Amino acid sequence: MRFAKALGYSGFPQFKRALIEYYKIYLNPAVRIERYIDNTSDAKLTYQAITKKEIDYLKESIQTINENTFKSAVKAICNTENLYIFGTGSNEPLASHLAYRLSRFSLKVNLISVSGRNLFEKLIRIQNEDLIIVYSFYKPSVDFRRVMQISKEAGCRTILITDSHIPTMIRDASIVLFAKRGPFGSFHSPLVPMAITNALIIGTANRLGKRAIESLALLGKMRKKYYRNEEILR
């Protein structure tokens, strides 16, 4: 309270409200892209310069993601009965890509890309032996907190892919795959989390081995048999 008053606020509640409003503006999408451009000279707003910066973030992710943690994530994916993948907004393409690829290995995958009240429709079947992969960045959203709380109450494990180490984000996650995507409050591309996603796909295929290969082979046979027959009928 003394600290808040020293900054000119009447007390801690007013200081807290002001801080919340500040970060609402600071993390606004328009402000983030504007900040990215303002902090980058025109000479560095070239494809080469921008891509080199992304490569630096990728290199940094190699140092921050522990290999044993990554292997634990792959093992959890392969050993689960039902897999749920949660990602909304800009994270939906990441979740959708992972769900699409893993389902081709004959894994039981459920994509959750809805929010609000519709979220509960997707979560009512979650059980202890299931696994949830969650994409969440910056700060814990309302839907993120709901997913983590429901999974915790159900006793199922969670894999969190994030760029935040704050306790409210990671405390309920079973496995955390953490990697920075760039400076806090700036515009970020999905390149780093996509690299993590692709690593999980390849790692899962490798661990499943023959099962993954046979599933993809079966998919190819089904396409050849039924899709070509449809073309002939047309």
C-alpha positions in Angstrom: 0.0 0.0 0.0 2.9 2.4 0.8 4.4 1.5 -2.6 1.2 2.3 -4.4 0.8 5.6 -2.5 4.4 6.5 -3.3 3.5 6.3 -7.0 0.5 8.6 -6.5 -2.3 6.2 -6.1 -4.9 6.2 -3.2 -4.1 2.6 -2.4 -3.3 -0.8 -3.9 -6.7 -1.4 -5.5 -6.4 1.8 -7.6 -2.8 0.8 -8.5 -4.0 -2.6 -9.5 -6.8 -1.3 -11.8 -4.4 1.2 -13.4 -1.9 -1.7 -14.1 -4.6 -3.8 -15.6 -5.7 -1.0 -17.9 -2.1 -0.3 -18.9 -1.5 -3.9 -20.0 -4.8 -4.0 -21.9 -3.4 -1.2 -24.0 0.1 -2.6 -24.1 -1.0 -6.0 -25.4 -3.5 -4.6 -27.8 -2.9 -6.1 -31.3 -2.8 -2.8 -33.1 -0.3 -1.4 -30.5 1.9 -4.5 -30.7 2.3 -4.3 -34.5 2.9 -0.5 -34.3 5.5 -1.1 -31.6 7.2 -3.7 -33.7 7.4 -1.3 -36.7 8.5 1.7 -34.6 11.3 -0.3 -32.9 12.6 -1.5 -36.2 14.4 0.7 -38.7 13.3 0.7 -42.4 16.6 -1.0 -43.3 15.6 -3.9 -41.0 12.1 -4.3 -42.3 13.2 -6.5 -45.2 12.4 -10.1 -45.7 16.0 -11.1 -45.0 16.3 -9.1 -41.7 12.9 -10.2 -40.4 13.6 -13.8 -41.2 17.0 -13.7 -39.5 15.3 -12.4 -36.4 12.9 -15.3 -36.5 15.8 -17.7 -36.9 17.4 -16.2 -33.8 14.2 -17.0 -31.8 14.3 -20.5 -33.2 17.9 -21.0 -32.1 17.0 -19.7 -28.6 14.1 -22.2 -28.4 16.7 -25.0 -28.8 18.3 -23.8 -25.6 15.1 -23.3 -23.6 13.2 -26.5 -24.3 14.7 -29.4 -22.3 15.1 -32.6 -24.3 13.8 -34.8 -21.5 10.7 -32.6 -21.2 10.2 -32.9 -24.9 10.5 -36.7 -24.8 8.0 -36.8 -21.9 5.5 -34.8 -24.0 5.9 -37.2 -27.0 5.5 -40.2 -24.6 2.4 -38.8 -23.1 0.9 -38.2 -26.6 1.6 -41.8 -27.6 0.2 -43.3 -24.4 -3.0 -41.5 -24.1 -6.4 -42.9 -25.0 -8.1 -39.6 -26.0 -6.1 -36.5 -27.0 -7.6 -33.0 -26.8 -5.9 -30.1 -28.4 -7.0 -26.6 -27.4 -6.2 -23.4 -29.4 -8.4 -20.4 -30.1 -8.0 -17.2 -32.0 -4.5 -16.9 -33.6 -3.6 -20.2 -31.9 -6.3 -22.1 -33.7 -4.2 -22.8 -36.9 -1.4 -24.3 -34.7 -3.9 -26.6 -32.8 -5.7 -27.5 -36.1 -2.4 -28.5 -37.8 -1.3 -30.7 -34.8 -4.8 -32.3 -34.6 -4.8 -33.0 -38.4 -1.3 -34.6 -38.4 -1.8 -36.7 -35.2 -5.2 -38.0 -36.3 -3.5 -39.5 -39.4 -1.5 -41.8 -37.0 -4.9 -43.2 -35.9 -4.8 -41.4 -32.6 -8.1 -40.3 -31.1 -7.8 -36.5 -31.4 -10.4 -33.9 -30.4 -9.8 -30.3 -31.6 -11.1 -27.6 -29.3 -11.2 -24.2 -31.0 -14.3 -22.7 -29.4 -14.6 -20.3 -26.5 -17.1 -19.1 -24.0 -20.1 -21.3 -23.1 -19.4 -23.6 -26.1 -16.1 -24.6 -24.5 -17.9 -26.7 -21.9 -19.6 -28.8 -24.6 -16.1 -30.0 -25.6 -14.8 -30.6 -22.1 -17.6 -32.7 -20.5 -16.1 -36.0 -21.7 -12.6 -35.4 -20.3 -11.4 -38.2 -18.0 -8.4 -39.1 -15.9 -6.6 -41.0 -18.6 -6.9 -38.3 -21.2 -4.4 -35.7 -22.3 -4.9 -32.0 -23.2 -2.4 -30.1 -25.3 -2.9 -26.3 -24.8 -1.6 -23.4 -26.8 -1.5 -20.2 -24.8 0.7 -17.2 -24.9 1.2 -13.8 -23.1 -1.1 -14.2 -20.2 -3.8 -16.7 -19.0 -7.1 -16.0 -20.7 -10.5 -16.8 -19.2 -10.9 -19.8 -21.5 -7.3 -21.0 -20.7 -8.1 -20.9 -17.0 -11.3 -22.8 -17.5 -9.5 -25.5 -19.5 -6.7 -25.9 -17.0 -9.1 -26.0 -14.0 -11.5 -28.6 -15.6 -8.5 -30.8 -16.6 -7.1 -30.5 -13.1 -10.4 -31.5 -11.5 -10.7 -34.4 -14.0 -7.1 -35.5 -13.1 -5.9 -35.6 -16.7 -2.4 -34.5 -17.8 -1.8 -31.3 -19.7 1.0 -30.2 -22.1 1.3 -26.4 -22.3 3.0 -24.8 -25.3 3.7 -21.2 -24.2 6.1 -18.2 -24.1 5.3 -17.3 -20.6 6.8 -18.5 -17.3 4.5 -16.7 -14.9 3.1 -19.0 -12.2 -0.6 -18.4 -13.1 0.2 -19.8 -16.6 2.3 -22.8 -15.8 1.4 -23.9 -12.3 -1.3 -26.4 -13.3 0.5 -27.8 -16.4 2.0 -31.3 -16.3 4.5 -30.6 -19.0 5.6 -27.1 -20.1 7.2 -26.5 -23.5 8.5 -23.0 -23.1 10.1 -20.9 -25.8 10.2 -17.1 -26.4 8.8 -15.7 -29.6 10.3 -12.3 -29.2 10.2 -9.3 -26.9 7.2 -9.1 -24.6 4.4 -6.8 -25.9 5.7 -6.9 -29.5 4.2 -8.6 -32.6 5.1 -12.3 -32.8 4.9 -14.8 -35.7 3.8 -18.4 -35.1 7.1 -19.7 -36.3 8.5 -20.8 -33.0 5.4 -22.6 -31.7 5.0 -24.1 -35.2 8.5 -25.5 -34.9 7.5 -27.1 -31.6 4.4 -28.4 -33.2 6.3 -30.1 -36.0 8.8 -31.5 -33.6 5.9 -33.1 -31.6 4.5 -34.6 -34.9 7.8 -36.1 -36.0 8.7 -37.3 -32.5 5.3 -39.0 -32.1 5.6 -40.7 -35.5 9.0 -41.9 -34.6 7.8 -43.3 -31.2 4.7 -44.9 -32.7 6.9 -46.4 -35.4 5.1 -49.2 -37.4 1.7 -48.1 -36.1 2.1 -44.6 -37.6 3.4 -46.0 -40.9 0.6 -48.5 -41.2 -2.0 -45.9 -40.5 -0.7 -43.6 -43.2 -0.5 -46.6 -45.6 -4.1 -47.4 -44.8 -5.1 -43.8 -45.5 -3.4 -44.0 -48.9 -5.2 -47.3 -49.8 -8.6 -45.8 -48.8 -8.0 -42.8 -50.9 -6.9 -44.8 -53.9 -9.9 -47.2 -53.6 -12.8 -44.9 -52.8 -11.7 -41.5 -54.3 -10.8 -43.0 -57.7 -14.1 -44.9 -57.8 -15.9 -41.6 -57.2 -14.0 -40.0 -60.1 -14.9 -42.9 -62.4 -18.6 -42.6 -61.4 -18.6 -38.9 -62.3 
